[in-house]
Amino acid sequence: MFFQEATPDTSGYMIAGYVIAFILMALYVASLYVRNRNLNQDISMLEEMDKPAQPVIEVRQPKRNTAKPKSNKSAKPVTKRSRQK
């Protein structure tokens, strides 16, 4: 009568173990996806930096005269003349 004890129910531990394993695998797959995306961005940035620079054509606009007009100090001030009869 030594082995007549009931087998313990450990199905809860089994389910918890599978859940934890699934979560860890999902995190690993997500990490791989993010790493792959970052590597592709780095590769495209390096390829863009490796391209030779094309000459930039500058379009020059005429300069606007922002200086104040020079005053003619030798000119006499204009005054109204009174009518002479």
N, CA, C and O atoms as a Maestro MAE file, in Angstrom:
{
 s_m_m2io_version
 :::
 2.0.0
}

f_m_ct {
 s_m_title
 :::
 protein
 m_atom[340] {
  # First column is atom index #
  i_m_mmod_type
  r_m_x_coord
  r_m_y_coord
  r_m_z_coord
  i_m_residue_number
  s_m_chain_name
  s_m_pdb_residue_name
  s_m_pdb_atom_name
  i_m_atomic_number
  :::
  1 25 0.796 -1.175 0.000 1 A "MET " " N  " 7
  2 3 0.000 0.000 0.000 1 A "MET " " CA " 6
  3 2 0.856 1.264 0.000 1 A "MET " " C  " 6
  4 15 0.362 2.359 0.266 1 A "MET " " O  " 8
  5 25 2.088 1.108 -0.288 2 A "PHE " " N  " 7
  6 3 3.042 2.206 -0.291 2 A "PHE " " CA " 6
  7 2 2.830 3.144 -1.478 2 A "PHE " " C  " 6
  8 15 2.988 4.355 -1.321 2 A "PHE " " O  " 8
  9 25 2.479 2.635 -2.656 3 A "PHE " " N  " 7
  10 3 2.324 3.439 -3.859 3 A "PHE " " CA " 6
  11 2 0.873 3.762 -4.173 3 A "PHE " " C  " 6
  12 15 0.556 3.949 -5.348 3 A "PHE " " O  " 8
  13 25 0.017 3.835 -3.251 4 A "GLN " " N  " 7
  14 3 -1.381 4.093 -3.502 4 A "GLN " " CA " 6
  15 2 -1.737 5.565 -3.404 4 A "GLN " " C  " 6
  16 15 -2.920 5.905 -3.455 4 A "GLN " " O  " 8
  17 25 -0.763 6.447 -3.267 5 A "GLU " " N  " 7
  18 3 -1.068 7.887 -3.245 5 A "GLU " " CA " 6
  19 2 -1.442 8.358 -4.642 5 A "GLU " " C  " 6
  20 15 -0.957 7.806 -5.630 5 A "GLU " " O  " 8
  21 25 -2.294 9.367 -4.738 6 A "ALA " " N  " 7
  22 3 -2.731 9.885 -6.027 6 A "ALA " " CA " 6
  23 2 -1.607 10.695 -6.682 6 A "ALA " " C  " 6
  24 15 -0.818 11.341 -5.993 6 A "ALA " " O  " 8
  25 25 -1.542 10.655 -8.002 7 A "THR " " N  " 7
  26 3 -0.545 11.422 -8.760 7 A "THR " " CA " 6
  27 2 -0.894 12.901 -8.662 7 A "THR " " C  " 6
  28 15 -2.040 13.273 -8.915 7 A "THR " " O  " 8
  29 25 0.057 13.750 -8.304 8 A "PRO " " N  " 7
  30 3 -0.257 15.177 -8.187 8 A "PRO " " CA " 6
  31 2 -0.595 15.793 -9.548 8 A "PRO " " C  " 6
  32 15 -0.023 15.417 -10.572 8 A "PRO " " O  " 8
  33 25 -1.523 16.734 -9.541 9 A "ASP " " N  " 7
  34 3 -1.951 17.410 -10.774 9 A "ASP " " CA " 6
  35 2 -1.025 18.598 -11.036 9 A "ASP " " C  " 6
  36 15 -1.113 19.609 -10.340 9 A "ASP " " O  " 8
  37 25 -0.149 18.493 -12.019 10 A "THR " " N  " 7
  38 3 0.805 19.561 -12.346 10 A "THR " " CA " 6
  39 2 0.514 20.191 -13.706 10 A "THR " " C  " 6
  40 15 1.389 20.801 -14.320 10 A "THR " " O  " 8
  41 25 -0.719 20.036 -14.164 11 A "SER " " N  " 7
  42 3 -1.056 20.591 -15.480 11 A "SER " " CA " 6
  43 2 -0.971 22.121 -15.484 11 A "SER " " C  " 6
  44 15 -0.660 22.713 -16.517 11 A "SER " " O  " 8
  45 25 -1.236 22.756 -14.364 12 A "GLY " " N  " 7
  46 3 -1.116 24.227 -14.280 12 A "GLY " " CA " 6
  47 2 0.312 24.692 -14.517 12 A "GLY " " C  " 6
  48 15 0.545 25.700 -15.183 12 A "GLY " " O  " 8
  49 25 1.275 23.940 -13.961 13 A "TYR " " N  " 7
  50 3 2.678 24.277 -14.173 13 A "TYR " " CA " 6
  51 2 3.082 24.073 -15.633 13 A "TYR " " C  " 6
  52 15 3.881 24.833 -16.180 13 A "TYR " " O  " 8
  53 25 2.518 23.037 -16.254 14 A "MET " " N  " 7
  54 3 2.820 22.787 -17.657 14 A "MET " " CA " 6
  55 2 2.306 23.932 -18.530 14 A "MET " " C  " 6
  56 15 3.017 24.406 -19.416 14 A "MET " " O  " 8
  57 25 1.080 24.375 -18.283 15 A "ILE " " N  " 7
  58 3 0.499 25.479 -19.062 15 A "ILE " " CA " 6
  59 2 1.291 26.760 -18.830 15 A "ILE " " C  " 6
  60 15 1.553 27.506 -19.774 15 A "ILE " " O  " 8
  61 25 1.679 27.023 -17.569 16 A "ALA " " N  " 7
  62 3 2.468 28.221 -17.280 16 A "ALA " " CA " 6
  63 2 3.814 28.172 -17.998 16 A "ALA " " C  " 6
  64 15 4.285 29.193 -18.498 16 A "ALA " " O  " 8
  65 25 4.425 27.016 -18.051 17 A "GLY " " N  " 7
  66 3 5.701 26.870 -18.752 17 A "GLY " " CA " 6
  67 2 5.568 27.129 -20.239 17 A "GLY " " C  " 6
  68 15 6.419 27.795 -20.828 17 A "GLY " " O  " 8
  69 25 4.496 26.606 -20.865 18 A "TYR " " N  " 7
  70 3 4.276 26.863 -22.283 18 A "TYR " " CA " 6
  71 2 3.998 28.341 -22.548 18 A "TYR " " C  " 6
  72 15 4.482 28.891 -23.538 18 A "TYR " " O  " 8
  73 25 3.231 28.987 -21.682 19 A "VAL " " N  " 7
  74 3 2.929 30.409 -21.854 19 A "VAL " " CA " 6
  75 2 4.218 31.232 -21.773 19 A "VAL " " C  " 6
  76 15 4.447 32.113 -22.602 19 A "VAL " " O  " 8
  77 25 5.046 30.947 -20.789 20 A "ILE " " N  " 7
  78 3 6.302 31.688 -20.643 20 A "ILE " " CA " 6
  79 2 7.211 31.449 -21.844 20 A "ILE " " C  " 6
  80 15 7.829 32.385 -22.349 20 A "ILE " " O  " 8
  81 25 7.294 30.215 -22.299 21 A "ALA " " N  " 7
  82 3 8.128 29.906 -23.469 21 A "ALA " " CA " 6
  83 2 7.611 30.633 -24.700 21 A "ALA " " C  " 6
  84 15 8.398 31.172 -25.479 21 A "ALA " " O  " 8
  85 25 6.272 30.653 -24.886 22 A "PHE " " N  " 7
  86 3 5.693 31.348 -26.040 22 A "PHE " " CA " 6
  87 2 5.986 32.845 -25.976 22 A "PHE " " C  " 6
  88 15 6.333 33.444 -26.994 22 A "PHE " " O  " 8
  89 25 5.856 33.458 -24.805 23 A "ILE " " N  " 7
  90 3 6.128 34.891 -24.652 23 A "ILE " " CA " 6
  91 2 7.592 35.194 -24.965 23 A "ILE " " C  " 6
  92 15 7.887 36.172 -25.650 23 A "ILE " " O  " 8
  93 25 8.499 34.372 -24.474 24 A "LEU " " N  " 7
  94 3 9.925 34.590 -24.743 24 A "LEU " " CA " 6
  95 2 10.235 34.460 -26.231 24 A "LEU " " C  " 6
  96 15 11.016 35.241 -26.773 24 A "LEU " " O  " 8
  97 25 9.626 33.478 -26.891 25 A "MET " " N  " 7
  98 3 9.852 33.321 -28.337 25 A "MET " " CA " 6
  99 2 9.279 34.500 -29.117 25 A "MET " " C  " 6
  100 15 9.890 34.959 -30.082 25 A "MET " " O  " 8
  101 25 8.112 34.992 -28.709 26 A "ALA " " N  " 7
  102 3 7.515 36.144 -29.386 26 A "ALA " " CA " 6
  103 2 8.388 37.382 -29.212 26 A "ALA " " C  " 6
  104 15 8.568 38.143 -30.163 26 A "ALA " " O  " 8
  105 25 8.931 37.596 -28.020 27 A "LEU " " N  " 7
  106 3 9.838 38.726 -27.806 27 A "LEU " " CA " 6
  107 2 11.102 38.601 -28.654 27 A "LEU " " C  " 6
  108 15 11.601 39.599 -29.175 27 A "LEU " " O  " 8
  109 25 11.616 37.396 -28.793 28 A "TYR " " N  " 7
  110 3 12.806 37.172 -29.608 28 A "TYR " " CA " 6
  111 2 12.523 37.473 -31.080 28 A "TYR " " C  " 6
  112 15 13.342 38.102 -31.750 28 A "TYR " " O  " 8
  113 25 11.372 37.030 -31.587 29 A "VAL " " N  " 7
  114 3 11.008 37.290 -32.983 29 A "VAL " " CA " 6
  115 2 10.811 38.791 -33.202 29 A "VAL " " C  " 6
  116 15 11.228 39.322 -34.232 29 A "VAL " " O  " 8
  117 25 10.185 39.477 -32.254 30 A "ALA " " N  " 7
  118 3 10.004 40.922 -32.369 30 A "ALA " " CA " 6
  119 2 11.356 41.635 -32.357 30 A "ALA " " C  " 6
  120 15 11.558 42.601 -33.093 30 A "ALA " " O  " 8
  121 25 12.273 41.161 -31.528 31 A "SER " " N  " 7
  122 3 13.607 41.746 -31.481 31 A "SER " " CA " 6
  123 2 14.326 41.559 -32.814 31 A "SER " " C  " 6
  124 15 14.986 42.481 -33.292 31 A "SER " " O  " 8
  125 25 14.207 40.392 -33.410 32 A "LEU " " N  " 7
  126 3 14.823 40.149 -34.719 32 A "LEU " " CA " 6
  127 2 14.236 41.068 -35.785 32 A "LEU " " C  " 6
  128 15 14.963 41.583 -36.635 32 A "LEU " " O  " 8
  129 25 12.937 41.272 -35.741 33 A "TYR " " N  " 7
  130 3 12.283 42.151 -36.714 33 A "TYR " " CA " 6
  131 2 12.797 43.585 -36.585 33 A "TYR " " C  " 6
  132 15 13.110 44.225 -37.588 33 A "TYR " " O  " 8
  133 25 12.885 44.088 -35.353 34 A "VAL " " N  " 7
  134 3 13.346 45.461 -35.131 34 A "VAL " " CA " 6
  135 2 14.810 45.610 -35.549 34 A "VAL " " C  " 6
  136 15 15.182 46.615 -36.155 34 A "VAL " " O  " 8
  137 25 15.633 44.622 -35.232 35 A "ARG " " N  " 7
  138 3 17.039 44.673 -35.631 35 A "ARG " " CA " 6
  139 2 17.179 44.677 -37.148 35 A "ARG " " C  " 6
  140 15 17.996 45.419 -37.693 35 A "ARG " " O  " 8
  141 25 16.387 43.853 -37.834 36 A "ASN " " N  " 7
  142 3 16.439 43.797 -39.293 36 A "ASN " " CA " 6
  143 2 16.023 45.137 -39.901 36 A "ASN " " C  " 6
  144 15 16.650 45.612 -40.848 36 A "ASN " " O  " 8
  145 25 14.979 45.738 -39.365 37 A "ARG " " N  " 7
  146 3 14.526 47.041 -39.871 37 A "ARG " " CA " 6
  147 2 15.602 48.105 -39.675 37 A "ARG " " C  " 6
  148 15 15.851 48.904 -40.578 37 A "ARG " " O  " 8
  149 25 16.245 48.125 -38.498 38 A "ASN " " N  " 7
  150 3 17.299 49.106 -38.243 38 A "ASN " " CA " 6
  151 2 18.508 48.880 -39.148 38 A "ASN " " C  " 6
  152 15 19.121 49.839 -39.618 38 A "ASN " " O  " 8
  153 25 18.853 47.618 -39.393 39 A "LEU " " N  " 7
  154 3 19.967 47.338 -40.296 39 A "LEU " " CA " 6
  155 2 19.667 47.804 -41.713 39 A "LEU " " C  " 6
  156 15 20.546 48.351 -42.378 39 A "LEU " " O  " 8
  157 25 18.446 47.600 -42.184 40 A "ASN " " N  " 7
  158 3 18.076 48.073 -43.522 40 A "ASN " " CA " 6
  159 2 18.134 49.588 -43.604 40 A "ASN " " C  " 6
  160 15 18.562 50.129 -44.624 40 A "ASN " " O  " 8
  161 25 17.716 50.285 -42.557 41 A "GLN " " N  " 7
  162 3 17.811 51.745 -42.546 41 A "GLN " " CA " 6
  163 2 19.265 52.188 -42.566 41 A "GLN " " C  " 6
  164 15 19.612 53.143 -43.261 41 A "GLN " " O  " 8
  165 25 20.123 51.500 -41.808 42 A "ASP " " N  " 7
  166 3 21.544 51.840 -41.799 42 A "ASP " " CA " 6
  167 2 22.182 51.605 -43.168 42 A "ASP " " C  " 6
  168 15 22.987 52.413 -43.630 42 A "ASP " " O  " 8
  169 25 21.819 50.503 -43.808 43 A "ILE " " N  " 7
  170 3 22.369 50.205 -45.133 43 A "ILE " " CA " 6
  171 2 21.959 51.278 -46.135 43 A "ILE " " C  " 6
  172 15 22.789 51.744 -46.915 43 A "ILE " " O  " 8
  173 25 20.695 51.671 -46.123 44 A "SER " " N  " 7
  174 3 20.243 52.701 -47.076 44 A "SER " " CA " 6
  175 2 20.911 54.035 -46.792 44 A "SER " " C  " 6
  176 15 21.217 54.775 -47.727 44 A "SER " " O  " 8
  177 25 21.149 54.367 -45.514 45 A "MET " " N  " 7
  178 3 21.830 55.610 -45.172 45 A "MET " " CA " 6
  179 2 23.279 55.580 -45.647 45 A "MET " " C  " 6
  180 15 23.774 56.569 -46.189 45 A "MET " " O  " 8
  181 25 23.963 54.448 -45.448 46 A "LEU " " N  " 7
  182 3 25.353 54.336 -45.897 46 A "LEU " " CA " 6
  183 2 25.445 54.391 -47.418 46 A "LEU " " C  " 6
  184 15 26.368 55.007 -47.951 46 A "LEU " " O  " 8
  185 25 24.510 53.760 -48.129 47 A "GLU " " N  " 7
  186 3 24.516 53.836 -49.589 47 A "GLU " " CA " 6
  187 2 24.282 55.255 -50.069 47 A "GLU " " C  " 6
  188 15 24.879 55.692 -51.053 47 A "GLU " " O  " 8
  189 25 23.412 55.977 -49.373 48 A "GLU " " N  " 7
  190 3 23.153 57.369 -49.749 48 A "GLU " " CA " 6
  191 2 24.380 58.238 -49.498 48 A "GLU " " C  " 6
  192 15 24.682 59.138 -50.282 48 A "GLU " " O  " 8
  193 25 25.089 57.964 -48.399 49 A "MET " " N  " 7
  194 3 26.288 58.736 -48.088 49 A "MET " " CA " 6
  195 2 27.436 58.394 -49.032 49 A "MET " " C  " 6
  196 15 28.326 59.219 -49.243 49 A "MET " " O  " 8
  197 25 27.428 57.186 -49.602 50 A "ASP " " N  " 7
  198 3 28.501 56.748 -50.480 50 A "ASP " " CA " 6
  199 2 28.377 57.338 -51.882 50 A "ASP " " C  " 6
  200 15 29.367 57.400 -52.611 50 A "ASP " " O  " 8
  201 25 27.201 57.762 -52.262 51 A "LYS " " N  " 7
  202 3 27.003 58.338 -53.596 51 A "LYS " " CA " 6
  203 2 27.824 59.613 -53.718 51 A "LYS " " C  " 6
  204 15 27.925 60.380 -52.761 51 A "LYS " " O  " 8
  205 25 28.418 59.848 -54.904 52 A "PRO " " N  " 7
  206 3 29.160 61.098 -55.073 52 A "PRO " " CA " 6
  207 2 28.210 62.281 -55.075 52 A "PRO " " C  " 6
  208 15 27.088 62.211 -55.579 52 A "PRO " " O  " 8
  209 25 28.686 63.347 -54.507 53 A "ALA " " N  " 7
  210 3 27.844 64.539 -54.420 53 A "ALA " " CA " 6
  211 2 27.722 65.169 -55.797 53 A "ALA " " C  " 6
  212 15 28.719 65.350 -56.496 53 A "ALA " " O  " 8
  213 25 26.519 65.495 -56.179 54 A "GLN " " N  " 7
  214 3 26.300 66.160 -57.453 54 A "GLN " " CA " 6
  215 2 26.464 67.654 -57.246 54 A "GLN " " C  " 6
  216 15 26.087 68.181 -56.200 54 A "GLN " " O  " 8
  217 25 27.027 68.346 -58.238 55 A "PRO " " N  " 7
  218 3 27.218 69.792 -58.066 55 A "PRO " " CA " 6
  219 2 25.874 70.502 -57.932 55 A "PRO " " C  " 6
  220 15 24.907 70.197 -58.630 55 A "PRO " " O  " 8
  221 25 25.853 71.428 -57.038 56 A "VAL " " N  " 7
  222 3 24.634 72.182 -56.786 56 A "VAL " " CA " 6
  223 2 24.665 73.432 -57.645 56 A "VAL " " C  " 6
  224 15 25.622 74.205 -57.600 56 A "VAL " " O  " 8
  225 25 23.624 73.625 -58.421 57 A "ILE " " N  " 7
  226 3 23.528 74.812 -59.264 57 A "ILE " " CA " 6
  227 2 22.818 75.882 -58.469 57 A "ILE " " C  " 6
  228 15 21.667 75.727 -58.062 57 A "ILE " " O  " 8
  229 25 23.534 76.972 -58.257 58 A "GLU " " N  " 7
  230 3 22.955 78.062 -57.485 58 A "GLU " " CA " 6
  231 2 22.220 79.010 -58.414 58 A "GLU " " C  " 6
  232 15 22.737 79.393 -59.464 58 A "GLU " " O  " 8
  233 25 21.054 79.373 -58.034 59 A "VAL " " N  " 7
  234 3 20.276 80.352 -58.776 59 A "VAL " " CA " 6
  235 2 20.384 81.658 -58.006 59 A "VAL " " C  " 6
  236 15 19.861 81.804 -56.901 59 A "VAL " " O  " 8
  237 25 21.075 82.594 -58.621 60 A "ARG " " N  " 7
  238 3 21.265 83.874 -57.936 60 A "ARG " " CA " 6
  239 2 20.164 84.832 -58.334 60 A "ARG " " C  " 6
  240 15 19.853 85.007 -59.512 60 A "ARG " " O  " 8
  241 25 19.597 85.434 -57.342 61 A "GLN " " N  " 7
  242 3 18.576 86.429 -57.590 61 A "GLN " " CA " 6
  243 2 19.234 87.795 -57.511 61 A "GLN " " C  " 6
  244 15 20.191 87.992 -56.763 61 A "GLN " " O  " 8
  245 25 18.715 88.736 -58.285 62 A "PRO " " N  " 7
  246 3 19.340 90.068 -58.240 62 A "PRO " " CA " 6
  247 2 19.229 90.651 -56.830 62 A "PRO " " C  " 6
  248 15 18.228 90.492 -56.130 62 A "PRO " " O  " 8
  249 25 20.297 91.322 -56.460 63 A "LYS " " N  " 7
  250 3 20.307 91.922 -55.131 63 A "LYS " " CA " 6
  251 2 19.383 93.128 -55.107 63 A "LYS " " C  " 6
  252 15 19.327 93.920 -56.048 63 A "LYS " " O  " 8
  253 25 18.684 93.235 -54.034 64 A "ARG " " N  " 7
  254 3 17.787 94.383 -53.871 64 A "ARG " " CA " 6
  255 2 18.557 95.502 -53.203 64 A "ARG " " C  " 6
  256 15 19.383 95.270 -52.320 64 A "ARG " " O  " 8
  257 25 18.277 96.701 -53.633 65 A "ASN " " N  " 7
  258 3 18.966 97.858 -53.074 65 A "ASN " " CA " 6
  259 2 18.287 98.212 -51.756 65 A "ASN " " C  " 6
  260 15 17.205 98.798 -51.740 65 A "ASN " " O  " 8
  261 25 18.925 97.856 -50.675 66 A "THR " " N  " 7
  262 3 18.353 98.128 -49.366 66 A "THR " " CA " 6
  263 2 18.983 99.359 -48.729 66 A "THR " " C  " 6
  264 15 18.594 99.771 -47.636 66 A "THR " " O  " 8
  265 25 19.953 99.939 -49.415 67 A "ALA " " N  " 7
  266 3 20.611 101.129 -48.864 67 A "ALA " " CA " 6
  267 2 19.685 102.331 -48.995 67 A "ALA " " C  " 6
  268 15 18.860 102.402 -49.907 67 A "ALA " " O  " 8
  269 25 19.833 103.263 -48.082 68 A "LYS " " N  " 7
  270 3 19.022 104.481 -48.142 68 A "LYS " " CA " 6
  271 2 19.526 105.345 -49.283 68 A "LYS " " C  " 6
  272 15 20.725 105.360 -49.563 68 A "LYS " " O  " 8
  273 25 18.619 106.075 -49.953 69 A "PRO " " N  " 7
  274 3 19.067 106.942 -51.044 69 A "PRO " " CA " 6
  275 2 19.941 108.062 -50.482 69 A "PRO " " C  " 6
  276 15 19.718 108.587 -49.391 69 A "PRO " " O  " 8
  277 25 20.941 108.395 -51.283 70 A "LYS " " N  " 7
  278 3 21.840 109.465 -50.854 70 A "LYS " " CA " 6
  279 2 21.117 110.805 -50.962 70 A "LYS " " C  " 6
  280 15 20.421 111.085 -51.938 70 A "LYS " " O  " 8
  281 25 21.300 111.605 -49.948 71 A "SER " " N  " 7
  282 3 20.649 112.913 -49.983 71 A "SER " " CA " 6
  283 2 21.581 113.912 -50.661 71 A "SER " " C  " 6
  284 15 22.802 113.857 -50.516 71 A "SER " " O  " 8
  285 25 20.977 114.801 -51.384 72 A "ASN " " N  " 7
  286 3 21.737 115.841 -52.082 72 A "ASN " " CA " 6
  287 2 21.697 117.082 -51.205 72 A "ASN " " C  " 6
  288 15 20.739 117.853 -51.258 72 A "ASN " " O  " 8
  289 25 22.730 117.277 -50.401 73 A "LYS " " N  " 7
  290 3 22.741 118.387 -49.446 73 A "LYS " " CA " 6
  291 2 22.989 119.728 -50.126 73 A "LYS " " C  " 6
  292 15 22.692 120.774 -49.550 73 A "LYS " " O  " 8
  293 25 23.522 119.712 -51.330 74 A "SER " " N  " 7
  294 3 23.799 120.978 -52.008 74 A "SER " " CA " 6
  295 2 22.540 121.574 -52.620 74 A "SER " " C  " 6
  296 15 22.536 122.749 -52.986 74 A "SER " " O  " 8
  297 25 21.482 120.799 -52.738 75 A "ALA " " N  " 7
  298 3 20.246 121.317 -53.333 75 A "ALA " " CA " 6
  299 2 19.538 122.220 -52.332 75 A "ALA " " C  " 6
  300 15 19.550 121.983 -51.125 75 A "ALA " " O  " 8
  301 25 18.928 123.251 -52.872 76 A "LYS " " N  " 7
  302 3 18.189 124.191 -52.025 76 A "LYS " " CA " 6
  303 2 16.814 123.623 -51.738 76 A "LYS " " C  " 6
  304 15 16.230 122.945 -52.584 76 A "LYS " " O  " 8
  305 25 16.294 123.893 -50.552 77 A "PRO " " N  " 7
  306 3 14.956 123.401 -50.239 77 A "PRO " " CA " 6
  307 2 13.908 124.083 -51.110 77 A "PRO " " C  " 6
  308 15 14.023 125.264 -51.437 77 A "PRO " " O  " 8
  309 25 12.908 123.335 -51.468 78 A "VAL " " N  " 7
  310 3 11.837 123.854 -52.306 78 A "VAL " " CA " 6
  311 2 10.846 124.582 -51.420 78 A "VAL " " C  " 6
  312 15 10.348 124.019 -50.445 78 A "VAL " " O  " 8
  313 25 10.560 125.825 -51.750 79 A "THR " " N  " 7
  314 3 9.587 126.613 -50.996 79 A "THR " " CA " 6
  315 2 8.526 127.118 -51.959 79 A "THR " " C  " 6
  316 15 8.777 127.249 -53.157 79 A "THR " " O  " 8
  317 25 7.363 127.397 -51.444 80 A "LYS " " N  " 7
  318 3 6.286 127.917 -52.281 80 A "LYS " " CA " 6
  319 2 6.541 129.393 -52.502 80 A "LYS " " C  " 6
  320 15 6.921 130.130 -51.592 80 A "LYS " " O  " 8
  321 25 6.322 129.797 -53.733 81 A "ARG " " N  " 7
  322 3 6.480 131.213 -54.065 81 A "ARG " " CA " 6
  323 2 5.143 131.880 -53.941 81 A "ARG " " C  " 6
  324 15 4.113 131.342 -54.348 81 A "ARG " " O  " 8
  325 25 5.174 133.023 -53.390 82 A "SER " " N  " 7
  326 3 3.937 133.778 -53.327 82 A "SER " " CA " 6
  327 2 3.713 134.472 -54.657 82 A "SER " " C  " 6
  328 15 4.661 134.824 -55.359 82 A "SER " " O  " 8
  329 25 2.461 134.662 -54.990 83 A "ARG " " N  " 7
  330 3 2.124 135.288 -56.267 83 A "ARG " " CA " 6
  331 2 2.436 136.768 -56.211 83 A "ARG " " C  " 6
  332 15 2.077 137.471 -55.267 83 A "ARG " " O  " 8
  333 25 3.083 137.196 -57.203 84 A "GLN " " N  " 7
  334 3 3.358 138.640 -57.299 84 A "GLN " " CA " 6
  335 2 2.417 139.241 -58.295 84 A "GLN " " C  " 6
  336 15 2.251 138.721 -59.398 84 A "GLN " " O  " 8
  337 25 1.782 140.359 -57.911 85 A "LYS " " N  " 7
  338 3 0.844 141.021 -58.816 85 A "LYS " " CA " 6
  339 2 1.447 142.172 -59.500 85 A "LYS " " C  " 6
  340 15 0.782 142.835 -60.297 85 A "LYS " " O  " 8
  :::
 }
 m_bond[339] {
  # First column is bond index #
  i_m_from
  i_m_to
  i_m_order
  :::
  1 1 2 1
  2 2 3 1
  3 3 4 2
  4 3 5 1
  5 5 6 1
  6 6 7 1
  7 7 8 2
  8 7 9 1
  9 9 10 1
  10 10 11 1
  11 11 12 2
  12 11 13 1
  13 13 14 1
  14 14 15 1
  15 15 16 2
  16 15 17 1
  17 17 18 1
  18 18 19 1
  19 19 20 2
  20 19 21 1
  21 21 22 1
  22 22 23 1
  23 23 24 2
  24 23 25 1
  25 25 26 1
  26 26 27 1
  27 27 28 2
  28 27 29 1
  29 29 30 1
  30 30 31 1
  31 31 32 2
  32 31 33 1
  33 33 34 1
  34 34 35 1
  35 35 36 2
  36 35 37 1
  37 37 38 1
  38 38 39 1
  39 39 40 2
  40 39 41 1
  41 41 42 1
  42 42 43 1
  43 43 44 2
  44 43 45 1
  45 45 46 1
  46 46 47 1
  47 47 48 2
  48 47 49 1
  49 49 50 1
  50 50 51 1
  51 51 52 2
  52 51 53 1
  53 53 54 1
  54 54 55 1
  55 55 56 2
  56 55 57 1
  57 57 58 1
  58 58 59 1
  59 59 60 2
  60 59 61 1
  61 61 62 1
  62 62 63 1
  63 63 64 2
  64 63 65 1
  65 65 66 1
  66 66 67 1
  67 67 68 2
  68 67 69 1
  69 69 70 1
  70 70 71 1
  71 71 72 2
  72 71 73 1
  73 73 74 1
  74 74 75 1
  75 75 76 2
  76 75 77 1
  77 77 78 1
  78 78 79 1
  79 79 80 2
  80 79 81 1
  81 81 82 1
  82 82 83 1
  83 83 84 2
  84 83 85 1
  85 85 86 1
  86 86 87 1
  87 87 88 2
  88 87 89 1
  89 89 90 1
  90 90 91 1
  91 91 92 2
  92 91 93 1
  93 93 94 1
  94 94 95 1
  95 95 96 2
  96 95 97 1
  97 97 98 1
  98 98 99 1
  99 99 100 2
  100 99 101 1
  101 101 102 1
  102 102 103 1
  103 103 104 2
  104 103 105 1
  105 105 106 1
  106 106 107 1
  107 107 108 2
  108 107 109 1
  109 109 110 1
  110 110 111 1
  111 111 112 2
  112 111 113 1
  113 113 114 1
  114 114 115 1
  115 115 116 2
  116 115 117 1
  117 117 118 1
  118 118 119 1
  119 119 120 2
  120 119 121 1
  121 121 122 1
  122 122 123 1
  123 123 124 2
  124 123 125 1
  125 125 126 1
  126 126 127 1
  127 127 128 2
  128 127 129 1
  129 129 130 1
  130 130 131 1
  131 131 132 2
  132 131 133 1
  133 133 134 1
  134 134 135 1
  135 135 136 2
  136 135 137 1
  137 137 138 1
  138 138 139 1
  139 139 140 2
  140 139 141 1
  141 141 142 1
  142 142 143 1
  143 143 144 2
  144 143 145 1
  145 145 146 1
  146 146 147 1
  147 147 148 2
  148 147 149 1
  149 149 150 1
  150 150 151 1
  151 151 152 2
  152 151 153 1
  153 153 154 1
  154 154 155 1
  155 155 156 2
  156 155 157 1
  157 157 158 1
  158 158 159 1
  159 159 160 2
  160 159 161 1
  161 161 162 1
  162 162 163 1
  163 163 164 2
  164 163 165 1
  165 165 166 1
  166 166 167 1
  167 167 168 2
  168 167 169 1
  169 169 170 1
  170 170 171 1
  171 171 172 2
  172 171 173 1
  173 173 174 1
  174 174 175 1
  175 175 176 2
  176 175 177 1
  177 177 178 1
  178 178 179 1
  179 179 180 2
  180 179 181 1
  181 181 182 1
  182 182 183 1
  183 183 184 2
  184 183 185 1
  185 185 186 1
  186 186 187 1
  187 187 188 2
  188 187 189 1
  189 189 190 1
  190 190 191 1
  191 191 192 2
  192 191 193 1
  193 193 194 1
  194 194 195 1
  195 195 196 2
  196 195 197 1
  197 197 198 1
  198 198 199 1
  199 199 200 2
  200 199 201 1
  201 201 202 1
  202 202 203 1
  203 203 204 2
  204 203 205 1
  205 205 206 1
  206 206 207 1
  207 207 208 2
  208 207 209 1
  209 209 210 1
  210 210 211 1
  211 211 212 2
  212 211 213 1
  213 213 214 1
  214 214 215 1
  215 215 216 2
  216 215 217 1
  217 217 218 1
  218 218 219 1
  219 219 220 2
  220 219 221 1
  221 221 222 1
  222 222 223 1
  223 223 224 2
  224 223 225 1
  225 225 226 1
  226 226 227 1
  227 227 228 2
  228 227 229 1
  229 229 230 1
  230 230 231 1
  231 231 232 2
  232 231 233 1
  233 233 234 1
  234 234 235 1
  235 235 236 2
  236 235 237 1
  237 237 238 1
  238 238 239 1
  239 239 240 2
  240 239 241 1
  241 241 242 1
  242 242 243 1
  243 243 244 2
  244 243 245 1
  245 245 246 1
  246 246 247 1
  247 247 248 2
  248 247 249 1
  249 249 250 1
  250 250 251 1
  251 251 252 2
  252 251 253 1
  253 253 254 1
  254 254 255 1
  255 255 256 2
  256 255 257 1
  257 257 258 1
  258 258 259 1
  259 259 260 2
  260 259 261 1
  261 261 262 1
  262 262 263 1
  263 263 264 2
  264 263 265 1
  265 265 266 1
  266 266 267 1
  267 267 268 2
  268 267 269 1
  269 269 270 1
  270 270 271 1
  271 271 272 2
  272 271 273 1
  273 273 274 1
  274 274 275 1
  275 275 276 2
  276 275 277 1
  277 277 278 1
  278 278 279 1
  279 279 280 2
  280 279 281 1
  281 281 282 1
  282 282 283 1
  283 283 284 2
  284 283 285 1
  285 285 286 1
  286 286 287 1
  287 287 288 2
  288 287 289 1
  289 289 290 1
  290 290 291 1
  291 291 292 2
  292 291 293 1
  293 293 294 1
  294 294 295 1
  295 295 296 2
  296 295 297 1
  297 297 298 1
  298 298 299 1
  299 299 300 2
  300 299 301 1
  301 301 302 1
  302 302 303 1
  303 303 304 2
  304 303 305 1
  305 305 306 1
  306 306 307 1
  307 307 308 2
  308 307 309 1
  309 309 310 1
  310 310 311 1
  311 311 312 2
  312 311 313 1
  313 313 314 1
  314 314 315 1
  315 315 316 2
  316 315 317 1
  317 317 318 1
  318 318 319 1
  319 319 320 2
  320 319 321 1
  321 321 322 1
  322 322 323 1
  323 323 324 2
  324 323 325 1
  325 325 326 1
  326 326 327 1
  327 327 328 2
  328 327 329 1
  329 329 330 1
  330 330 331 1
  331 331 332 2
  332 331 333 1
  333 333 334 1
  334 334 335 1
  335 335 336 2
  336 335 337 1
  337 337 338 1
  338 338 339 1
  339 339 340 2
  :::
 }
}
